[in-house]
Amino acid sequence: MTRERMLAPSRVIRATPQQAGGGRDRAALVQKARESIGRGSRSFAFASRLFDRDTRERAWLLYAWCRRCDDIADAQDHGGTLGEQTGKQATDRIKAIRALTDRAFEGLPTADLAFDAMGQLATESGITREMAEHVIGGFALDAREWRPRTEGDLMRYCYHVAGAVGVMMAYVMRVDPKDGEMFDRACDLGIAFQLANIARDVVEDDAAGRCYIPTEWLAERDLTPGQHTKPGNRFELAALIPRLIDLMEVHEAAARLGTKHLRFRQRWAVLSAARIYGAIGRKVRDRGQLAWHRRVVIGPLAKTGHVIAAFFEALVNSPPTPEHMPRWTRGELVPIKGW
């Protein structure tokens, strides 16, 4: 009886080795991540240059993963036109994000530079798979056409898509893992950024079938999701924006307290980003019903002004104590199982 030959001798077959970044060259990962942030967010790219080299490179690696997850979830490339957002395709894309992220944290190659970048970053920074899952949870909410009903729902969504990223950025900046207060403030900053984004992008989000303004807020103005951005409803819609920006400013002020304990260049970069995103939110509020005639941006000259102001703020390093601390804390916003 002839024995069937193996395709390869057993001594040749080896398990895929576990290596940081899936075995990719770190410099190549950093370069691709730098290109990604340059394409995807001019504001973050601008502020990131103020970090020291190590922090800057790790921030780019984190951004690359976040951007790629966002693009996979929305079937797009560095923003732009959204692909199919509902049904099995959307669910399958979330599964793919989770599978690739799992491989990255296991030190296995993913065939995707952005996920290998996360694998590299996790090895260097101590970021965990659970932290990444908090962010992925936000994409999963969008995939199932979720909409916030209450302010608490809105804030939990902001935690998922931005506050949790702020927590990971604290690891990027090598904040002591035992310093819970610092992680709370990092979370506040991410939430503040997201609230500014929601105010600015409300019409774009509606065009994609999404609404992040709580339905309870809309009902108070006799607005319904899907109709709230119609030209005839812009005045009532604009009346809700100060409420979003008030929340933004509370979290923004709290976040400033955390910068006091960062190294100077980290503090400067974070304060610059806070000023730029805060300016976006306040510009939307101040334009009223005209806020969405064209996309609100902060131009290069204004950004430079915010960076200069942040330099002196970082130099003095004496953030004022906020009049009010956030109602929604990180401890309240972390995911509830099954939420």
C-alpha positions in Angstrom: 0.0 0.0 0.0 1.5 3.3 -1.1 1.5 6.1 1.5 0.3 9.5 0.4 3.2 12.0 0.5 2.9 15.2 2.4 3.1 18.4 0.5 5.9 19.4 2.7 7.9 17.6 5.4 6.5 18.2 8.8 9.8 19.6 10.0 9.5 22.4 7.4 6.0 23.6 8.4 6.3 26.3 11.0 3.7 28.5 12.8 3.6 32.1 11.7 6.0 33.9 14.0 4.6 36.6 16.3 6.4 39.9 15.8 5.6 43.5 16.5 3.9 45.0 13.5 3.5 41.6 11.9 7.2 41.7 11.1 7.1 44.8 9.0 9.8 47.4 9.1 8.9 50.0 11.7 10.1 52.9 9.6 7.9 51.9 6.7 4.9 51.7 9.0 5.6 55.2 10.3 6.0 56.6 6.8 2.7 55.1 5.7 1.0 56.3 8.8 2.4 59.8 8.2 1.0 59.8 4.7 -2.4 58.7 6.1 -2.7 61.5 8.6 -1.6 64.0 6.0 -4.5 62.8 3.7 -7.1 62.3 6.3 -6.8 65.2 8.8 -5.0 68.4 8.2 -5.8 69.6 11.7 -4.4 66.5 13.5 -1.4 66.4 11.1 -0.7 70.1 11.9 -0.9 69.6 15.6 1.1 66.3 15.6 4.2 68.0 14.3 4.5 69.8 17.7 5.1 66.5 19.5 8.6 65.1 20.2 9.6 62.5 17.6 8.7 59.4 19.6 5.2 60.7 20.6 4.6 62.0 17.0 5.4 58.7 15.4 3.2 56.7 17.8 0.4 59.2 17.3 0.6 58.6 13.5 0.5 54.9 14.0 -2.6 55.2 16.1 -4.2 57.6 13.6 -3.5 55.1 10.8 -5.4 52.3 12.5 -8.3 54.6 13.4 -8.6 56.0 9.9 -8.4 52.6 8.3 -11.1 51.2 10.6 -13.3 54.2 9.8 -12.7 53.7 6.0 -13.5 50.0 6.2 -16.6 50.5 8.2 -17.9 53.2 5.8 -16.6 51.6 2.6 -14.6 54.7 1.7 -11.0 55.9 1.3 -9.8 58.6 3.7 -13.3 60.1 3.8 -15.3 60.9 0.7 -18.4 59.1 -0.6 -19.8 56.5 1.7 -20.4 53.0 0.5 -23.2 50.7 1.5 -24.0 51.4 5.1 -26.6 48.8 6.1 -27.3 45.1 6.0 -24.9 42.2 5.9 -22.2 44.0 4.1 -21.9 46.6 6.9 -21.9 43.8 9.5 -19.2 41.8 7.7 -17.0 44.9 7.5 -17.1 45.2 11.3 -16.2 41.5 11.6 -13.2 42.1 9.3 -12.1 45.0 11.5 -12.2 42.8 14.6 -10.4 39.9 12.9 -7.6 42.1 11.6 -7.3 43.9 14.9 -7.1 40.5 16.7 -4.2 39.4 14.4 -2.4 42.7 15.0 -2.5 42.4 18.8 -1.3 38.8 18.4 1.7 40.0 16.5 0.7 38.3 13.3 0.9 39.8 9.8 -2.4 41.3 8.6 -1.6 42.2 5.0 -2.8 45.7 5.9 -0.3 48.4 6.9 -2.6 50.2 9.2 -3.4 47.2 11.3 0.2 46.2 11.4 0.8 49.7 12.6 -1.5 49.1 15.5 0.4 45.8 16.3 3.6 47.8 16.4 2.0 50.5 18.6 0.5 48.0 21.0 3.9 46.5 21.6 5.5 49.9 22.3 2.8 51.6 24.3 0.8 49.0 26.3 -2.5 49.7 24.4 -4.7 46.7 24.9 -7.2 44.8 22.7 -10.0 45.9 25.0 -9.2 49.6 24.4 -9.3 48.9 20.7 -12.7 47.2 21.0 -14.1 50.2 22.7 -13.4 52.2 19.5 -14.7 49.4 17.2 -17.9 49.5 19.2 -18.6 52.9 17.7 -18.3 51.6 14.2 -20.6 48.7 15.1 -23.3 51.2 16.3 -23.2 52.9 12.9 -23.4 49.6 11.1 -26.7 48.8 12.7 -28.2 52.2 12.0 -28.2 53.2 15.6 -29.3 56.7 16.6 -29.1 58.4 20.0 -32.3 58.9 21.9 -31.0 60.7 24.9 -28.0 62.9 25.8 -26.5 59.9 27.6 -26.7 57.9 24.3 -24.9 60.7 22.5 -22.2 60.9 25.1 -21.6 57.1 25.0 -21.2 57.3 21.3 -18.7 60.1 21.6 -16.8 57.9 24.1 -16.7 55.1 21.7 -15.5 57.0 18.6 -13.3 59.6 20.3 -13.1 59.5 24.1 -11.6 55.9 23.9 -9.1 57.2 21.3 -8.1 59.9 23.8 -7.4 57.2 26.4 -5.2 55.4 23.9 -3.4 58.7 23.1 -2.6 59.0 26.9 -0.8 55.6 26.5 1.0 57.0 23.4 2.2 59.9 25.6 3.3 57.4 28.2 1.0 58.6 31.0 1.3 56.4 34.1 -1.4 53.7 33.7 -2.2 54.1 37.4 -3.1 57.8 36.9 -6.8 57.5 36.4 -7.3 61.3 36.5 -5.1 61.8 33.5 -7.0 59.2 31.5 -10.3 60.9 32.4 -9.0 64.2 31.0 -7.7 62.5 27.9 -11.1 61.0 27.4 -12.7 64.5 27.9 -10.5 65.9 25.1 -11.6 63.2 22.6 -15.3 63.8 23.5 -14.9 67.6 23.0 -13.4 66.9 19.5 -16.3 64.6 18.6 -18.9 67.1 19.7 -17.3 69.8 17.5 -17.3 67.3 14.6 -21.0 66.4 15.1 -22.0 70.1 15.1 -20.0 70.8 11.9 -21.0 67.7 10.0 -24.7 67.4 10.9 -25.9 68.0 7.3 -23.2 65.6 5.8 -24.2 63.0 8.3 -27.9 63.4 7.4 -27.0 62.9 3.7 -25.5 59.5 4.7 -28.6 58.5 6.7 -27.1 59.3 10.1 -28.2 61.5 12.9 -26.2 62.0 16.1 -28.3 64.7 17.7 -30.5 63.0 20.3 -34.1 62.4 19.1 -35.3 63.9 22.4 -33.5 67.2 21.6 -35.0 67.2 18.1 -38.5 66.5 19.5 -38.2 69.6 21.6 -38.0 71.6 18.4 -40.6 69.6 16.5 -37.9 68.1 14.3 -37.5 64.5 13.2 -34.4 62.6 12.0 -34.1 62.8 8.3 -36.1 66.1 8.1 -34.0 68.2 10.6 -31.5 69.5 8.0 -34.1 70.6 5.4 -33.6 74.3 4.5 -36.9 75.2 6.2 -35.7 73.6 9.4 -32.2 75.1 9.6 -33.3 77.9 12.1 -34.6 75.3 14.6 -31.6 73.1 14.0 -29.2 75.9 14.6 -31.0 76.6 18.0 -29.7 73.1 19.1 -26.1 73.7 18.3 -25.3 75.9 21.4 -26.3 72.9 23.5 -23.7 70.7 21.7 -21.0 73.4 22.0 -21.8 74.0 25.7 -21.1 70.3 26.2 -18.0 70.6 24.1 -16.6 73.5 26.1 -17.2 71.7 29.5 -15.2 68.7 28.3 -12.6 71.0 26.6 -12.0 72.9 29.9 -11.7 69.7 31.9 -9.2 68.3 29.4 -6.9 71.3 29.9 -6.4 70.3 33.5 -4.7 67.1 32.4 -2.2 68.9 30.2 -0.5 70.3 33.3 1.3 67.0 33.9 2.4 66.4 30.3 5.9 67.1 29.0 6.1 70.6 27.4 5.9 69.5 23.7 3.1 67.1 24.4 1.3 69.8 26.3 1.8 72.3 23.5 0.5 69.9 20.8 -2.6 68.9 22.9 -3.4 72.5 23.6 -3.0 73.4 20.0 -5.4 70.7 18.9 -7.9 71.7 21.6 -7.8 75.3 20.4 -8.3 74.4 16.8 -11.2 72.0 17.4 -12.8 74.3 19.9 -12.6 77.1 17.3 -14.4 74.8 14.8 -17.3 74.2 17.2 -17.6 77.9 18.2 -17.5 78.9 14.5 -20.4 76.6 13.8 -22.4 78.0 16.7 -21.7 81.6 15.8 -22.8 81.1 12.1 -26.3 80.0 13.2 -28.4 78.7 10.4 -25.7 79.6 7.9 -23.3 77.2 9.4 -23.8 74.5 6.8 -23.8 76.5 3.6 -20.1 75.6 3.3 -17.9 73.4 5.5 -16.5 75.1 8.5 -12.7 75.1 8.4 -9.9 76.8 10.3 -7.5 78.2 7.8 -3.6 78.0 8.0 -3.2 81.5 9.3 -5.8 81.0 12.1 -4.2 77.6 12.9 -0.9 79.3 13.3 -2.4 81.8 15.7 -3.9 79.0 17.8 -0.5 77.2 17.9 1.2 80.4 19.0 -1.4 81.0 21.7 -1.0 77.4 22.8 2.7 77.8 23.1 2.4 80.5 25.7 -0.4 78.6 27.4 1.8 75.6 27.6 4.7 77.7 28.8 2.7 79.3 31.7 1.2 75.8 32.5 -1.5 77.1 34.8 -4.9 75.8 33.5 -7.8 77.5 35.2 -10.2 75.4 37.3 -13.4 74.9 35.3 -16.6 76.3 36.7 -18.3 73.0 36.0 -16.8 69.5 35.5 -18.4 67.2 33.0 -21.6 65.5 34.0 -20.7 62.5 31.8 -17.5 60.9 33.2 -15.3 58.1 31.7 -16.5 55.7 34.4 -20.1 56.2 33.3 -19.4 56.0 29.6 -17.3 52.9 29.3 -19.2 50.2 27.4 -21.9 48.2 29.1 -21.9 44.6 27.9 -24.6 44.3 25.2 -25.2 48.0 24.9 
